[in-house]
């Protein structure tokens, strides 16, 4: 996330009506940035699959 987006959220109060709109706009921006990334880099940066293990 960009620092300007986080700063904008910090300025808004929880009861402010614009807060949900700003959150949705920020999420859409993040998703668009992820779509623009090259498929090869997306493939290389994927998270490793881990299997849960028991507590010992």
N, C-alpha and C positions, 0 to 999 in steps of 0.2 A: 504494500500500500504506500501511496505517496504521503509524505509528511503534511502536505497542505490539506489533504482529506482528513487526516487524524486531527489536525488542529481545528478544522471546521467543526468536527464532531464534539471536541472538547468545549467549544464556545457555546454549543447549544445545551439547553437544559433538558432533562428527561421528559418534562411535560410539554415541551415545545412541539408544535404541530409539524414543523419542518424536519424534525429529526428522522422520522421513518422515510421520508422522501429522500433525504440526503444519504441514508444508509442504502436504500435501494439503488440510487444512482451510483454510489460507490461500488456496490457489488456488480452492477452491470458493467462498469468500467473495467473492473478486475477480470470479469469473464471475457470481455472483448480483447483485453491484452493477452489473455491465455490463448485465445483462438488465433491471434496473429503470430504466435511463436511457431517456428518451424517444426514440422512433425518429427524430424530426427532429434532435435534437442529435447522435445517433449518425451520422446521414447527413452532417451538417455538419462533424463532427470526423474524418471518415475520412481516411486517409493518401493523399496524391497518388500517382498511378501514375507512376513514373519509368522511363525506358528506359535501359538501360546504354549507355554510350558508350565509345569506344576511348580509350586513353591516348595523349596526344600530347605 
